[in-house]
C-alpha cells in the first residue's frame, strides 16, 4: 500500500427534489451573482431551468445564462464564458447538466480568476492559483466531474482534447436527483455507465501498489454499476437503479477508488481523448471501443489484476491458468458492452479510421503523456499505434 492524499470538499445533496435547495446552497458558498451554464434545450424542456431560476429569484440572487456546452466541450465557449463573467461581475458559476457543462464551467472559473490564456492549464504549461466557485445540478451520471478535481476541454484548432486537474476546480456542492436522469436516451445512459466503470477501472489496473479495502470497494462499485446498467436497458425509469448509478458516478471519480495505489493507468482515457478530439464521439462509447484492445495488449503485464477482476467483478470461475481466467474476464467485459449496446471496437463505433489517422492519434497521445504513459504496462507511441490498429 502506498501513501495517499484524499480530499473531497464537495457538499452532496442527494435525492428526489433536491434541486429545490439550489438557492440556499449558492448563498451558503458566497454566490450573489451567478452564471448559469448549461448545454442545449433539455434543461429547459424538462422544466429544470424554470425551477432553478424561480428559486434564485425567490432568494434575491441575480443571474445570467450561457448555454451551448456540447459533448467534448469547446475552448471557444470557455473563452465566451470568461468574458461574460468579467463583464457581468459574476462571483459563482452554477452548472446545470452533465460532465460537459461542468467541465466547461470549471474552465471558465479558472479563466476568470487567473491571468493569461486558460488553455495553458490544459496544455500543462502552468497551474491555476484560484477559481471562481462552481456548483452543480447534475442531469447525467457519467463523468464524476461533480465531485472530481478534473475537467476536459477540446481546443478547436488542431482538434486537441486535454484534461486538467486542480483542487481549485472541485465543485462546492453537487445536487444529485436521480429523477433528473430519467429522460436520457438509452445510449447516453449506457455511455454514462461505461464512463463510471472506466474511472474505477483506470485506477484498478495498476502495477503500483494496492490496498485490500480500496480494491474491495472498487469491485463492489463495478459490480453494482454493471448490474444496474443491465436493469436500465430494460427499465430506464427504475429509480433505484438510477440512484445507484448516480452515486457510483460520484464515488468513481472523487479519488476514493485510487487510495493506496500509484494513481492508476489512465491510458484508455488518454487514447480516447485523441479519438474524441478527432471524431467527436461520445466519451463513454469511445472508451468502450478502445478498452477491449488495450486490455488484450497489456493484460500479460498486469496478470494478477486482470485475474482478480475476472473473478471478483465479471464472475468468471477460478479454474484454468491465470492467463485463461484473465482472457475470460476480458471476453465477459466485451459481452457486457454488447448487452448494453456499447461498441467494442472502432468499427462498431461507426469509425473507419485510416492508418494515417491512427498514427496521428498515437503521436498526439504520446505528446500528451510526455512520451510514455500507463501503469498496467508502460506504453510508448508505437504501442499506442498498435492498440488503435487492434481496435479498428
Beta strands, then each sheet from edge to edge (+ up, - down):
strand 1: 11-14
strand 2: 33-38
strand 3: 62-66
strand 4: 92-97
strand 5: 133-138
strand 6: 150-155
strand 7: 160-165
strand 8: 173-176
sheet 1: 1+ 8+ 5+ 4+ 2+ 3+
sheet 2: 6+ 7-
end
